Amino acid sequence: MTTQNTQTTTPAPDRAEQGSHHWVITLDLPGRAAATQYGTLTPVPGATRYDTFLHIRQYVVEGYPELANATVVFFALEANQL
C-alpha cells in the first residue's frame, strides 16, 4: 500500500496575501493512496460552494493524477477570519 500525506498551502507571509477562504480536502483510494491538502483562496464573484469544491478537487488531482477517481473523505471551506 502506498500512502501519501501531503500538505500544500498558498504562501502567505502577510495576511493581506491570503485568500478570503481557507480549505482542507482529503482524497482516498482505499488501500492504495491518500492525500490531504489545504490552502487559501478567494472565490470569483458569483461562485458557489460547489463551484469552489470542484475547483479545489481539480487542483489536487492535477498534482496527483492517480487520485482522479479517489473518494473525497473530507472537505471543509470556511471564511479565513477568526
N, C-alpha and C positions, 0 to 999 in steps of 0.2 A: 504494500500500500504506500502511495506517495501522498504526503500531506503538505500543503503549502499554507503557511500563515504569513500573510504579508500585510503591511500597513503602509498606506500611501496617503499623503496629505498635501494640500496646496501650501507651498512655502508662504509663511505669513509672519514675518518678524514684527509687523506692525498691525494692530487691529484693523486699521483702515484698509489694509490689503486683503483682509479675509472676506469671504462671501457672506451674504446675509443669512445663509442656512448652513447647518452642519449635518453631515450624513454619515451613516455607517451601514455597510452591507456585507453579508456573508453568503457566499455561494458554496454549494457542496455537491460533489459526486460521491455518494456513499462508497467507502472502501477504496477510493481512488485519489481524490484531491479535494481540497477545500481552500478557500481564500476569504479573508476578511480585510476589507479596505475601508478607509474613511477619508474625509476631506471636507472642504467648504466650497460653496458655490452660491452664485446669485442667479436664480432662475430668470429667464427672459420674461418681460411683461406679458401677461396673459397665460403663462404656462400653468398647467395643472400639476397636482401632486403626481398623477400617473405619468404625465409627460416627463417630469423630472426623474421619476423612478426608472423609466425606460432609458433615459439619457445616462444615468449613473450606471445601470446594469451594462449598457453597451460599452461604456468607458472601461469597466472592469474586464469585460470579455475581450476587448481589443488588446489588453495587456496579457491576458491569459486565455487564448483561443480555445484551449482544451475545456474551458468551463462554459462554452456556448450553450450546452444543454443541461447545465447544472441547475439544481433546485435552489431557490432563494430561501434560506432558513432564517434570515433576519434582515430587516430593513428598518431604518429609522431616519427621519428627516425632520429636523427641528429648527426653529429660529436660532441663530447663532448669537444669542444675547441672554444674559442672566438677569 
